[in-house]
């Protein structure tokens, strides 16, 4: 079992969801995050005051998958999120020690579904 965490551009979430559904990955957690990487932010002027904005809006996806779904899931995220520009995001694949479905008490791969 693996936990896949992806940080993507907010406007790409619908494209990523479509690609994930095509790869038969239907379960995910989506949240809003802020952060910076190579983009380093930007400057904006508001009422004559220059402000450095270095924490940019991102969308964070968390998807728990069984080992045979890791590659299709990662490929789907890349296909949906890639624009070829700096700031497309990152994907992290972490080992998932245990998963428990609260409703039924199932554990491991059966709990992921």
Secondary structure, 3 states (H helix, E strand, C coil): CEEEEEEECHHHHHHHHHHHHHCCCCCCEEEEEEECCCCCCEEEEECCEEEEECCEEEEEEEEEECHHHHHHHHHHHHHHHCCCCCCCEEEEEEECCCCECCCCCCECHHHHC
